[in-house]
Amino acid sequence: MLHLGENIPAGGTPVLYSFRRCPYAMRARLAIHAANVTVEHREILLRDKAPEFLEASPKGTVPVVVTPAKVIEESLDIMLWALGLSDPENWLQDRDSSLAMITRNDGPFKQALDRYKYASRHDGDPDTWRAVGAEVLAEYDSILAQTPHLLGDHPRLADFAIFPFVRQFANTDRAWFDAQPWPHLHRWLNAHLTSPRFAAIMVKYPKWQAGDAPTLVP
């Protein structure tokens, strides 16, 4: 049974278990950065998971936040937790619309992305799944032709929760992605990729192990 104190450093600072390249972890880190909530960052290697991480969350997938009161094991829940503490940029405005977009992203679009990017793990033609994902991306481009962001003039929860997965889809075959007639989606993606916030949450950290000095972020 987990004793939360074993995973909480002195002072009660929440612990974030993360993996730099995971899109779920990226969106959690984006929200934590925007909320300016201090956490202890512990970088996990998925092929060599720290026992403390598995004790906190036996499911063994990142991101995970451990607070003095609870363990938060889903990326969207971590975003909502952080923004519930502080939301200076008003990401939670029109929350229901954001959550509806995120549900589609995390369901049909993520399914297509996985079967496109990791075709060797799945049956089926990756080009077929790329086409399924492309239908969603074309819709995003149509939305972004009308407004700078997915839900209007200002970025909201949906933009930051969805962006890391669009990035992953684009990077699967960047030449193909760049050749698609999606100028508004390309503009939106590039703005995220070149933002100071993305640079801040993509800092490389060494693998964490018990006894390491705390790495506090942001």
For each residue, the residues with C-beta under 8 A, 3 or more apart:
1:
2: 6 7 55 56 71
3: 6
4: 7 8 66 67 68 69 70 71
5: 8 68
6: 2 3 52 55
7: 2 4 15 52 55 56 66
8: 4 5 12 13 14 15 66 67 68
9: 12 13 15 40 214
10:
11:
12: 8 9 67 68
13: 8 9 38 39 40 214 216
14: 8 37 38 39 40 65 66 67 68
15: 7 8 9 39 40 42 56 65 66
16: 28 29 32 39 40 41 42 63 64 65 78 217
17: 42 44 50 53 56 57 62 63 64 65 66
18: 22 25 28 29 41 42 43 44 62 63
19: 22 25 43 44 45 46 62 63
20: 25 43 202 204 205
21:
22: 18 19 25 26 62 63
23: 26 27 164 165 167 168
24: 27 28 61 62 63 75 164
25: 18 19 20 22 28 29 62 63 75
26: 22 23 29 30 164 201 202
27: 23 24 30 31 75 76 79 160 161 163 164
28: 16 18 24 25 31 32 63 65 75 78 79 82
29: 16 18 25 26 32 33 63 201 217
30: 26 27 33 34 79 160 163 164 197 198 201
31: 27 28 34 35 78 79 82 83 91 157 160
32: 16 28 29 35 37 39 78 82 217 218
33: 29 30 36 197 200 201 217 218
34: 30 31 82 83 87 88 89 91 160 197
35: 31 32 82 83 85 86 87 88
36: 33 86 88 218
37: 14 32 82 85 86
38: 13 14 216 217 218
39: 13 14 15 16 32 65 216 217
40: 9 13 14 15 16 214 215 216
41: 16 18 205 208 215 216 217
42: 15 16 17 18 50 52 53 208 215
43: 18 19 20 205 206 207 208
44: 17 18 19 49 50 53 62 207 208
45: 19 48 49 207
46: 19 49 62
47:
48: 45 207
49: 44 45 46 53 54 60
50: 17 42 44 53 54 208 209 210
51: 54 55
52: 6 7 42 55 56 210
53: 17 42 44 49 50 56 57 60 64
54: 49 50 51 57 58 60
55: 2 6 7 51 52 58
56: 2 7 15 17 52 53 64 66 71
57: 17 53 54 60 61 64 71 73
58: 54 55
59: 73
60: 49 53 54 57
61: 24 57 64 73
62: 17 18 19 22 24 25 44 46
63: 16 17 18 19 22 24 25 28 29 75 78
64: 16 17 53 56 57 61 71 72 73
65: 14 15 16 17 28 39 71 72 78 81
66: 4 7 8 14 15 17 56 71 72
67: 4 8 12 14 70 71 72
68: 4 5 8 12 14
69: 4
70: 4 67
71: 2 4 56 57 64 65 66 67
72: 64 65 66 67 77 78 81
73: 57 59 61 64 77
74: 77 78
75: 24 25 27 28 63 78 79 161
76: 27 79 80 102 106 161
77: 72 73 74 80 81
78: 16 28 31 32 63 65 72 74 75 81 82
79: 27 28 30 31 75 76 82 83 157 160 161
80: 76 77 83 84 92
81: 65 72 77 78 84 85
82: 28 31 32 34 35 37 78 79 85 86
83: 31 34 35 79 80 86 87 91 92 157
84: 80 81 87
85: 35 37 81 82
86: 35 36 37 82 83
87: 34 35 83 84 90 91 92
88: 34 35 36
89: 34 154 155
90: 87 93 154 156
91: 31 34 83 87 98 155 156 157 160
92: 80 83 87 95 98 156 157
93: 90 154 156
94: 97 98 151 152 156
95: 92 98 99 157
96: 99 100
97: 94 100 101 151 156 158
98: 91 92 94 95 101 102 151 156 157 158 161
99: 95 96 102 103 157
100: 96 97 103 104
101: 97 98 104 105 150 151 158 162
102: 76 98 99 105 106 157 158 161 162
103: 99 100 106 107
104: 100 101 107 108 109 136
105: 101 102 109 110 136 161 162 165
106: 76 102 103 109 110
107: 103 104 110 111
108: 104 111 112 132 136
109: 104 105 106 112 113 133 136 165
110: 105 106 107 113 114 165
111: 107 108 114 115 129
112: 108 109 115 116 129 130 132 133 136
113: 109 110 116 117 129 133 165 168 169 172
114: 110 111 117 118 121 122
115: 111 112 118 119 122 124 126 129
116: 112 113 119 126 129 130 133 169 172
117: 113 114 168 169 172
118: 114 115 121 122
119: 115 116 122 124 125 126 129
120:
121: 114 118
122: 114 115 118 119
123:
124: 115 119 128 129
125: 119 128 129
126: 115 116 119 129 130
127: 130 131
128: 124 125 131 132
129: 111 112 113 115 116 119 124 125 126 132 133
130: 112 116 126 127 133 134 172 173 176
131: 127 128 134 135
132: 108 112 128 129 135 136
133: 109 112 113 116 129 130 136 137 169
134: 130 131 137 138 180
135: 131 132 138 139
136: 104 105 108 109 112 132 133 139 140
137: 133 134 140 141 166 169 180 182 185
138: 134 135 141 142 182
139: 135 136 142 143
140: 136 137 143 144 150 162 166 182 185 188
141: 137 138 144 145 181 182 183 184 185
142: 138 139 145 146 184
143: 139 140 146 147 150
144: 140 141 147 148 149 150 184 185 187 188
145: 141 142 184
146: 142 143
147: 143 144 150 151 152 153
148: 144 152 153 154 188
149: 144 152 153 154 155 156 159 188
150: 101 140 143 144 147 155 156 158 159 162 188
151: 94 97 98 101 147 156 158 159
152: 94 147 148 149 156
153: 147 148 149
154: 89 90 93 148 149
155: 89 91 149 150 159 160
156: 90 91 92 93 94 97 98 149 150 151 152 159 160
157: 31 79 83 91 92 95 98 99 102 160 161
158: 97 98 101 102 150 151 161 162
159: 149 150 151 155 156 162 163 188 192
160: 27 30 31 34 79 91 155 156 157 163 192
161: 27 75 76 79 98 102 105 157 158 164
162: 101 102 105 140 150 158 159 165 166
163: 27 30 159 160 166 167 188 189 192
164: 23 24 26 27 30 161 167 168
165: 23 105 109 110 113 162 168 169
166: 137 140 162 163 169 170 185 189
167: 23 163 164 170 171 189 192 193
168: 23 113 117 164 165 171 172
169: 113 116 117 133 137 165 166 172 177
170: 166 167 174 177 178 189
171: 167 168 174 177
172: 113 116 117 130 168 169 177
173: 130 176 177
174: 170 171 177 178
175: 178 179
176: 130 173 179 180
177: 169 170 171 172 173 174 180
178: 170 174 175 186
179: 175 176
180: 134 137 176 177
181: 141
182: 137 138 140 141 185 186
183: 141 186 187
184: 141 142 144 145 187 188
185: 137 140 141 144 166 182 188 189
186: 178 182 183 189 190
187: 144 183 184 190 191
188: 140 144 148 149 150 159 163 184 185 191 192
189: 163 166 167 170 185 186 192 193
190: 186 187 193 194
191: 187 188 194 195
192: 159 160 163 167 188 189 195 198
193: 167 189 190 198
194: 190 191 198
195: 191 192 198 199
196: 199 200
197: 30 33 34 200 201
198: 30 192 193 194 195 201 202
199: 195 196 202 203
200: 33 196 197 203 218
201: 26 29 30 33 197 198 218
202: 20 26 198 199
203: 199 200
204: 20
205: 20 41 43 208 215
206: 43
207: 43 44 45 48
208: 41 42 43 44 50 205 212 215
209: 50 212
210: 50 52
211:
212: 208 209 215
213:
214: 9 13 40
215: 40 41 42 205 208 212
216: 13 38 39 40 41
217: 16 29 32 33 38 39 41
218: 32 33 36 38 200 201
